Amino acid sequence: MNKPVIKPDPLYQLLRNEDIKSFNEQRHKMDTSDLQSGDYRGRDLRNMDAEGLDFRDSYFRNADLSGIDFRNTNLEGASLLDAKLSGTYFPKELSAQEIRLSLETGTRLRYTEEP
């Protein structure tokens, strides 16, 4: 398991700078592999197109993830401590209990099946 890092990757930087519109426009044109193990703490990521992205081992502490559709996103090992999750969809492999544990205590998300 990797610790979250701040990366020079252009797509990662768009998320860190909360430029969601530009991220959504660029994500299909660029390599998205550097998004995993990222530090997204405290960021407003609402309206992000998360389809097919890999956010394994990422930190989302205090991030606003409201309304994001993560159903086809890899969140294995991510931490959600105190994140805002209103209207957020999660992969079916993540139980409500697992999400609540991560939200309340910061535990890493564990899938009940492989993502």
C-alpha positions as CSV (number, residue, x, y, z in Angstrom):
1,M,0.0,0.0,0.0
2,N,1.4,3.4,-1.0
3,K,1.2,6.6,0.9
4,P,-0.6,9.5,-0.9
5,V,1.7,11.9,-2.6
6,I,1.4,15.2,-4.5
7,K,2.4,14.5,-8.1
8,P,3.5,16.7,-11.0
9,D,1.1,14.9,-13.4
10,P,-1.1,17.4,-15.3
11,L,-4.4,15.6,-14.7
12,Y,-3.6,15.1,-11.0
13,Q,-2.8,18.8,-10.7
14,L,-6.1,19.8,-12.3
15,L,-7.9,17.9,-9.5
16,R,-5.6,19.4,-6.8
17,N,-6.5,22.8,-8.2
18,E,-10.2,21.9,-8.2
19,D,-10.4,22.6,-12.0
20,I,-13.0,19.9,-12.6
21,K,-14.2,21.3,-15.9
22,S,-10.7,21.1,-17.4
23,F,-10.1,17.7,-15.9
24,N,-13.3,16.3,-17.4
25,E,-12.3,17.7,-20.8
26,Q,-8.7,16.4,-20.7
27,R,-9.1,13.0,-19.0
28,H,-10.0,11.0,-22.1
29,K,-7.0,12.5,-24.0
30,M,-4.3,11.9,-21.4
31,D,-2.9,9.1,-19.3
32,T,-4.9,8.7,-16.0
33,S,-2.6,6.2,-14.4
34,D,-1.0,8.7,-12.0
35,L,-4.2,9.4,-10.2
36,Q,-3.8,6.4,-7.8
37,S,-2.2,7.0,-4.4
38,G,-3.0,10.7,-4.7
39,D,-3.6,13.2,-2.0
40,Y,-7.0,14.8,-2.6
41,R,-7.6,15.9,1.0
42,G,-9.9,18.9,1.4
43,R,-10.5,19.2,-2.4
44,D,-13.9,20.0,-3.9
45,L,-14.2,17.3,-6.6
46,R,-17.9,17.6,-7.3
47,N,-19.0,17.0,-10.9
48,M,-15.8,15.0,-11.6
49,D,-16.3,12.3,-14.3
50,A,-14.8,9.3,-12.4
51,E,-15.8,6.7,-14.9
52,G,-13.1,4.0,-15.2
53,L,-10.5,5.9,-13.1
54,D,-8.1,4.3,-10.6
55,F,-8.0,6.0,-7.2
56,R,-6.5,3.0,-5.3
57,D,-4.8,4.0,-2.1
58,S,-5.8,7.7,-2.4
59,Y,-6.7,10.0,0.5
60,F,-10.0,11.9,0.3
61,R,-10.1,13.3,3.8
62,N,-12.5,16.2,4.1
63,A,-13.0,16.2,0.3
64,D,-16.3,17.1,-1.3
65,L,-17.3,14.0,-3.3
66,S,-21.0,14.9,-3.5
67,G,-22.8,13.5,-6.5
68,I,-19.9,11.7,-8.0
69,D,-20.6,8.4,-9.7
70,F,-17.8,6.0,-8.5
71,R,-19.7,2.8,-9.7
72,N,-17.0,2.0,-12.3
73,T,-14.0,3.5,-10.4
74,N,-11.4,1.6,-8.4
75,L,-11.4,2.9,-4.8
76,E,-9.6,-0.1,-3.2
77,G,-7.6,1.1,-0.3
78,A,-8.8,4.7,-0.5
79,S,-9.7,6.6,2.7
80,L,-12.8,8.8,3.1
81,L,-12.4,10.3,6.5
82,D,-14.9,13.1,7.0
83,A,-15.6,13.4,3.2
84,K,-18.9,14.8,1.9
85,L,-20.8,12.0,0.2
86,S,-24.3,13.3,-0.4
87,G,-25.7,11.7,-3.6
88,T,-22.5,9.7,-4.3
89,Y,-22.6,6.4,-6.0
90,F,-20.1,3.7,-5.0
91,P,-19.1,0.4,-6.5
92,K,-21.4,-2.5,-5.6
93,E,-18.3,-4.3,-4.2
94,L,-18.2,-1.8,-1.3
95,S,-20.7,-2.4,1.4
96,A,-22.5,0.5,3.2
97,Q,-20.7,-0.6,6.4
98,E,-17.3,-0.4,4.7
99,I,-18.0,3.1,3.4
100,R,-19.3,4.2,6.8
101,L,-16.2,2.8,8.6
102,S,-13.9,4.7,6.2
103,L,-16.0,7.9,6.5
104,E,-16.0,7.8,10.3
105,T,-12.6,6.3,11.2
106,G,-10.5,6.7,8.0
107,T,-10.0,3.0,7.4
108,R,-9.0,2.0,3.9
109,L,-11.8,0.7,1.7
110,R,-11.9,-3.0,1.2
111,Y,-13.8,-4.6,-1.5
112,T,-16.0,-7.7,-0.8
113,E,-15.1,-8.9,-4.4
114,E,-12.3,-7.9,-6.7
115,P,-13.0,-4.6,-8.4
